[in-house]
Amino acid sequence: MIKHTLALALLAGLSLGAHAQAALNTNLIVNGDAEGDVAGWTGFDGYSMFQSVDYGPNWVQPTQPGPVDRGSKMFTGLTAQAAGFQTIALGSLAGQPLHYELSGYLGGWAEQGDNALLYVSFLDADGNEIDHASIGPVTPADRGNQTGLFLRTASGALPSQTSQLMFSLSMSRLGGGDNDGYADNLSFVVSSVPEGSTLAYALAGLGLLGAALRRRR
């Protein structure tokens, strides 16, 4: 697994030109389904990009575990360590109480330990990471040593100081000749906090809710 420090190391020298501004209730990850080859993703210096491949015998077959609406393509590694990223500005959504839903299908080949990780950095206006969320990796034990892709999710309150999002997808080869870390149908959606829950979400976004509950106990 390529650790999240890969993304953090790049931030120091990266000019975070976001592709677009965010909208509510839409997938903010560009080309998260691999149908557009690797469009929307940028490679990290010193690492190869992952690749978009057809479902089939060399990777995951259409009949093996994976998303129902999997399309024709998926992401997999190209070399032993593969990674790419993309950024998006929250724009007018910045500072609003927001809830996020992160999801994706991740997997690998049979009993091999090759895996994929999707990491989201919550960045302030200066490009500093103030928090993060991630899904993966999916281990052979998680997959029951099956070849395939399996749904993973994470959700929570978006930190109130978040101004930009950086999505980093990485694959690592731990065995065999190919990098069989797999990913497809990657999604990150933000939505408005339900009425009446604004205070709780604001506290959670500031990291204060847990501390407040501990003090009450």
N, C-alpha and C positions, 0 to 999 in steps of 0.2 A: 504494500500500500504506500502510495506517495503521500507523505504526511502533509497536513495543511500548511506547514511552514513553507512549502513550495509557493503557495499563493502569497503568503505574507512577505517572503523575500522579494517577490516581484513588486510589491506595492511601493517600496521605497523609490524605485526608479521609474515607475509606470505612470504615464499621463493617462488618467482614467477618462478617456473619451467614451461616454456611454453611447450605445447604439440608438436608443430611443428613450422616451419617457414612459413611465409606467401608467397603467390603467387598472382600475379595479376589476376583479372577477375575470381576468384573462391570464393565460399562461405567459409569464414574463421571460421564460427561457426561449430564445430564438432557436428554431430547429432542434428541439428536444427529442424529436422522433426519428432523427437521422435520415429522413426522406430527402432532405436537401443536401446530401453528401455531408460535408463538414461546414457548410456556410453558416456564418454567425459566430463561429468559434475561432479563437486565436491561439497559436501555440506558445508555450512558455520557452524562453531562451534556455537552451541546454537540454530540452526534452523533445522527443518527436510528438507529432499530433497522433491522436487516435484516428481511426478510419470508419467509414460507413460501408457496410457489406450487406449482401443479400442474405436473407434467411435461407438456410439450406444445410446440406450434409456436413459442410466444413465448419459450421458454427452452431446455431440453434435451428432446428428444423421447425417448420410451421406447426407440426403436431406436438412439439415439446412444450413444456411450461413457458408461459410468457403472456403478454397482454393479448386480450381478445382482439382488440383493434390495432394489431401490431404493424400494419402496413406491410411493406416489402423489405425494409431495411432496418438495421440495428447498428450500434456502435461497438467496436472492439479495438483492442490495442494493436499497434503496428510493430513496435519493438518492445523490449523488456520493460521499459517505463514510458508510458505515453500519457500526455495531459494537455488540456486546453482550457481556455477560460473565455468569459464574456461579461460585460458590465452593463448596467442600466441605471439611469437616474430616476429617483422617485418623483422629481419635479414638484408639482402642486400637492402631491400626496404626502410629502415629507412633513413630519410633525403631527400628522393626524393619528389618532388611535387606530391601529390596523392589526388584523389577525392574518397570519400566513399559514399556508398549507404547502408543504414540500412533499413531492412524491416521485417515484420512478421505479422502473423494473431493472434490477441488477442481478447479475449471476455469473456463471462460469461453466467449465467443462468437466463433467464427471467428478472424479475424486481429486482433480488438480486444484491447487489453492489459488490460482489466478483469480483476481477480483477487481471490482470497480468501486469507486467512491465518488459521491457527489457532495461537494462542500459549498456552502453559501456563506460569504462574508457580509456582515452588516457594517457598512462604512459610514462614517460621519462626513461632513462637508469637506474635510481636509484629506479624506481618503484613508483615515485610520480605522482599523477594525475595532468595533466596540462590542461585538458578540458574533456568534456564528450558529449555524445549524448544519447537520449533515445526515446523510443516509448511506448505509453500507459500512464495511463490505459485507457481502453475503458469502459465507464460508461453505466448503463442501458439506460440513455437518448440517448447516442451515438448509441446504438443498437436498439433503438425503443422498448425496453423491450423484444426483441427477444433473444432466446437462439442461440448462434452461435459465429463464429470467423470472425473478420473484419480486412481488411488489413490496416496497419499503416506503414508509411515510414518517413525517415529523411535522409538528405544528406548534404554534404558540403565538405570543404577542410580539409584534415587531418592535424592537427598541425605539423609543421615542426620538432619539437623535439620529436615526438612520436617514441618510441622504442618498446613498447609492447602494446597489447590490452587486456583488461579484460572484458569479457561478464558476466553480472549478470542477471539472470532470477528469478523473485520473484512473488509469488501469495499470496494474502491476502483474508481471509474470513471476510466479513462484515455482513453476514446474513445467516440463514439456518444452517443445520447440517454439510454439506460438504464444502470444499474449492473449489468453482467453478470458480476460476480464470483459464482461458484456454489460451494455446499458441500452435502454430504450424508454420511450414515453416519459421523458423527464419533464417535470412541471413544478412551477412555483407560482402560487396565486395569492394575492392579497385581497382582503375584503374589509369593509367597514365593521367596526365593533358593534354588536347588537345594542340597541338602546337599553340603557339601564346598567350596562356592563362597562361603561367608559372608564370609570374610576379604577376598577379592578385591572383592566387592561393597561391603563396608564401606569399603575404601580408595577405591574409585571414587566412592562417594557423598560422601566427604570431599574428593575432588579430589586424592588423594595417589598414586593408582596410576601415573599417567603420569609424575609426578616421580620415583617410585621406579625405574621402568623406565629412565628417562633416566640416572639415577645409575649403574645397573648397566652400561649401555653405556659 
